[in-house]
């Protein structure tokens, strides 16, 4: 059972109970009660719960079977009671029909209809009711019901004279004029009706009216589908004697239509092929072998059809015919299928492991259809000749890949090949399968399980492997030289290793060979090595190429191969690369070089000669070509004394022009780490690349020794705010890496420059991109604390704390939390008392702000330092009042402030208000910082407004007067409606707090109402005056 099926089986009883209760409400069997289930399921939500509960059974619908008869009986009983007679409840009719449809949709119409009431007295009523229904679900339900009732053993005319006519006319109507589920049900009804002994007249009439070559061309596609569905089902359930007068007419139409099926829709073509397959079985009984031969010939022409469903249908129909013919005829069919493949002669007397098939030129659809047919018929094949032929082909097609410009095709061929193997192993005994076939396919399937790039193919191969090991394991391992209890151990470990879940991950599946080598004493080592050398390392997919190289390296390393043997392998790869520069070979060479212990034995000159003429065109060449070239250079520089010449440097700098591939960046970093010499020309080129925004060069320079001499040039680029923020962020990362690795002595001025990068608030059309720079600056200080957090430089320590305090109130979560983490590390703050971790701080802003305010207020060195606290509240105001902050953050920051406010003494409150008031003071700022300063003041103003409206207690009125003055000044000469709206709210609050002390607030509002040029602002001032008047009236009444 699959994981979904197991999960459903665990809750099946609960789901069936929900279906039962909800069905009671839908059918009107029950009124709402007071028990727990009745409260959870009621008349309003019963249909929704009913549908959802049934839908959950889709992975394993047979789990409903224990209750299905009861459910369907209740549905039909309720319908008979409430809906079957004319004039009854039409709404309930639709509800009952929909309930039946839900069961039929999940469990299937055939199974579900078997439980319908078969009382023949209902026949006339159901027929009449069909014509009155307006809902298609109701008609579908009734037509299926009729298809059961029509099977009555009594003559229909005895039940009601006009009943046969009514059923025939009604069925024809739905076959000709509708589509979808009604046609499906009507075709079943019509086929069962026509298969009756007492309806021969209607059968003749149906064939005459509809199986007519002249009339057929004028019928619509939907009508054709309905008629062909009826014929298909009729051929399935009827007898030869009953249909023999009409077979010639049906077969003529079928053959004529299939002669040129290119113009037919897939649905019509599929039905015609099914009909042809059933006609062939009738021809067999009639010993009409020429017609059978014609039928198979036509089917073979559709084996290569472009529609997968058609190919599957053809393969099934051919297999049904082969099941009833003699072995020689089956062999002829297989021979005809092989001939269509147009490959070199396939010897039926021996297994050919070197069969020549050009995978790049084959017809993928033809091979898929042929292999699907092989899978269907090979279980009936007893001839070793046919088995040899099929196995020889499958041995090649298990690895089919056909390359397109940007992708590969052929996974369906590999899937069909696995199916063929599965069928062969399942339906044949040990003695019937030649040993060379068993061994070859076993090794092939292991390779597919481990190395196929398609998840579904790996799992298909695993399922086939289980079939092979389970049915033929003893003989297989005996052939491999493993006997007795060892064979049992091998079988268990092999199946455990080829785990379904493990195969779901490509990286894990590529690790299986090493696991098998370790667990099973070098099992299939040679096969794995050969495959990886020949195919794996040159795979079309760059990621699979690299995984193949890693696996090859791990296997050779685990085997303890000597340097001489590894050098021989490297020499073979170099030769292959010279002959044909296939992607992946250089990467493989690099990985094997790392295994060589004595590097003096390496053929360094041969490698240099092989790559010296490599040219890279970043406009046309795939990035993977440059990636493996950089990787090889990095390994050679790291493992041996290898210096790059000018031609190589030019190629490298050409490759890193591909700036959008992380693989190129990673390999250039790897190379940079191992470079020991870079000529001045290329140092300057490197800096030039950075200056023009090249990402790989910016990320890699921190790993290179050249930063020792080029630090000033990098700092100049860093200070150029016109450069992309991401580029400057990467430069900070590189500087951080350089400082961590080299521990150089840098002057205080440069340190201050790096610290000040936490002030970068660059905004572009992508938003606040400066947050990348700020985050990198925080990380730089965090990773080099010993360099920046030095007791000899107290001013620098204070500068770092000031900036981090501001950043802890950032809107950007990643910056805020990283600053908070670093600040805790530097100041020794502990969160243990708050039971908080990083994830809690990220997803629960209120807990974060509460912890932050508690830690800040508890640290007297911070709290009573006006400079530090001013910076802190500068940042906090953004979270508590910025228009860009989400409401959750604003509310959390404000609520946490109120919690703190209640715990503070009056002198501490005054210190906080002084800092906030200072932020509202008008100041002269540089042009570049003006926008940020205005945002800060607007956020601070909004924060002040919020806390005033929450009526916090402020005993020192001097602070409120300062707030009034600062707010008043911020309204002078501005038309910013956000700022003006907030200022008017503050004036209103202050005036209502104390009418006598804050007369100026009302005067200012009146002036704004009368004189401000903006109508919106004047209207807001007017509303504020009305609010004041209303509040004063209320107070006077009290």
Secondary structure, 3 states (H helix, E strand, C coil): CCHHHHHHHHHHHHHHHHHHHHHHHHCCCCCCCCCHHHHHCCCCCHHHHHHHHHHCCHHHHHHHHHHHHHHHHHHHHHHHHHCCCCCCCHHHHHHHHHHHHHHHHHHCHHHHHCCCCCCHHHHHHHHHHHHHCCCHHHHHHHHHHHHHHCCCCCCHHHHCCCHHHHHHHHHHHHHHHCCCHHHHHHHHHHHHHHCCHHHHHHHHHHHHHHCCHHHHCCCCHHHHHHHHHHHHHHHHHCCHHHHHHHHHHHHHHHHHHHHCHHHCCHHHHHHHHHHHHHHHHHHHHCCCHHHHHHHHHHHHHCCCCCCHHHHHHHHHHHHHHHHHCCHHHHHHHHHHHHHHHCCCCCCCCCCCCCCCCCCCCCCHHHHHHHHHHHHHHHHHCCCHHHHHHHHHHHHHHCCCCEECCCCEECHHHHHHHHHHHHHHHHHCCHHHCCHHHHHHHHHHHHHHHHHCCCHHHHHHHHHHHHHHHHHHHHHHHHHCCCCHHHHHHHHHHHHHHCCCCHHHCHHHHCCHHHHHHHHCCCCCHHHHHHHHHHCHHHCCCHHHHHHHHHHHHHHHHHHCCCHHHHHHHHHHHHHHHHHCCCCCHHHHHHHHHCCCCCHHHCCHHHHHHHHCCCCCCCCCCCHHHHHHHHHHHHHHHHHCCCCCCHHHHHHHHHHCCCCCCHHHHHHHHHHHHHCCCCCHHHHHHHHHHHHCCCHHHHHHHHHCCCHHHHHHHHHHHHHCCCCCHHHHHHHHHHHHHHHHHHCCCCCHHHHHHHHHHHHCCCEECCEECHHHHHHHHHHHHHHCHHHHCCCCCHHHHHHHHHHHHHHCCCCCHHHHHHHHHHHHHHHCCCCHHHCCCHHHHHHCHHHHHHHHHHHHHHCHHHHCCHHHHHHHHHHHHHHHHCCCCCHHHHHHHHHHHHHHHHHCCHHHHHHHHHHHHHHCCCCCCCHHHHHHHHHHHHHHHHHHHHHHHCCCCCCCHHHHHHHHHHHHHHCCCCCCHHHHHHHHHHHHHHHHHCCCCCHHHHHHHHHHHHHCCCHHHHHHHHHHHHHHHHHHHHHHHC
